[in-house]
Protein backbone atom coordinates (compact mmCIF):
# COMPACT_ATOMS: atom_id res chain seq x y z
CA UNK A 1 0.00 0.00 0.00
CA UNK A 2 2.77 2.45 0.90
CA UNK A 3 4.76 1.54 -2.19
CA UNK A 4 1.71 2.18 -4.39
CA UNK A 5 1.09 5.58 -2.79
CA UNK A 6 4.76 6.47 -3.21
CA UNK A 7 4.68 5.47 -6.88
CA UNK A 8 1.53 7.53 -7.42
CA UNK A 9 3.11 10.55 -5.74
CA UNK A 10 6.21 10.24 -7.95
CA UNK A 11 4.02 10.01 -11.05
CA UNK A 12 2.09 13.15 -10.10
CA UNK A 13 5.32 15.05 -9.44
CA UNK A 14 6.76 13.94 -12.78
CA UNK A 15 3.59 15.02 -14.59
CA UNK A 16 3.55 18.40 -12.82
CA UNK A 17 7.27 19.18 -12.94
CA UNK A 18 6.68 22.33 -14.99
CA UNK A 19 4.24 23.61 -12.35
CA UNK A 20 6.71 22.78 -9.58
CA UNK A 21 9.50 24.62 -11.36
CA UNK A 22 7.28 27.64 -12.01
CA UNK A 23 6.36 27.75 -8.33
CA UNK A 24 9.98 27.43 -7.26
CA UNK A 25 11.00 30.22 -9.65
CA UNK A 26 8.26 32.43 -8.29
CA UNK A 27 9.41 31.76 -4.72
CA UNK A 28 13.00 32.64 -5.63
CA UNK A 29 11.86 35.89 -7.22
CA UNK A 30 9.42 36.99 -4.52
CA UNK A 31 10.46 35.09 -1.37
CA UNK A 32 6.93 35.57 -0.01
CA UNK A 33 3.82 34.58 -1.91
CA UNK A 34 0.25 35.75 -1.50
CA UNK A 35 -2.82 33.76 -2.55
CA UNK A 36 -3.01 35.92 -5.70
CA UNK A 37 0.46 34.73 -6.71
CA UNK A 38 -0.85 31.18 -6.94
CA UNK A 39 -3.66 32.00 -9.38
CA UNK A 40 -1.52 31.71 -12.54
CA UNK A 41 -0.08 28.43 -11.29
CA UNK A 42 -3.55 27.06 -10.58
CA UNK A 43 -4.77 28.04 -14.04
CA UNK A 44 -1.83 26.16 -15.58
CA UNK A 45 -2.61 23.10 -13.49
CA UNK A 46 -6.28 23.23 -14.50
CA UNK A 47 -5.31 23.08 -18.17
CA UNK A 48 -3.48 19.81 -17.63
CA UNK A 49 -5.75 16.98 -16.46
CA UNK A 50 -4.66 15.27 -13.28
CA UNK A 51 -3.72 11.61 -13.40
C-alpha positions in Angstrom: 0.0 0.0 0.0 2.8 2.5 0.9 4.8 1.5 -2.2 1.7 2.2 -4.4 1.1 5.6 -2.8 4.8 6.5 -3.2 4.7 5.5 -6.9 1.5 7.5 -7.4 3.1 10.6 -5.7 6.2 10.2 -7.9 4.0 10.0 -11.1 2.1 13.1 -10.1 5.3 15.0 -9.4 6.8 13.9 -12.8 3.6 15.0 -14.6 3.5 18.4 -12.8 7.3 19.2 -12.9 6.7 22.3 -15.0 4.2 23.6 -12.4 6.7 22.8 -9.6 9.5 24.6 -11.4 7.3 27.6 -12.0 6.4 27.7 -8.3 10.0 27.4 -7.3 11.0 30.2 -9.6 8.3 32.4 -8.3 9.4 31.8 -4.7 13.0 32.6 -5.6 11.9 35.9 -7.2 9.4 37.0 -4.5 10.5 35.1 -1.4 6.9 35.6 0.0 3.8 34.6 -1.9 0.3 35.7 -1.5 -2.8 33.8 -2.6 -3.0 35.9 -5.7 0.5 34.7 -6.7 -0.9 31.2 -6.9 -3.7 32.0 -9.4 -1.5 31.7 -12.5 -0.1 28.4 -11.3 -3.6 27.1 -10.6 -4.8 28.0 -14.0 -1.8 26.2 -15.6 -2.6 23.1 -13.5 -6.3 23.2 -14.5 -5.3 23.1 -18.2 -3.5 19.8 -17.6 -5.8 17.0 -16.5 -4.7 15.3 -13.3 -3.7 11.6 -13.4 
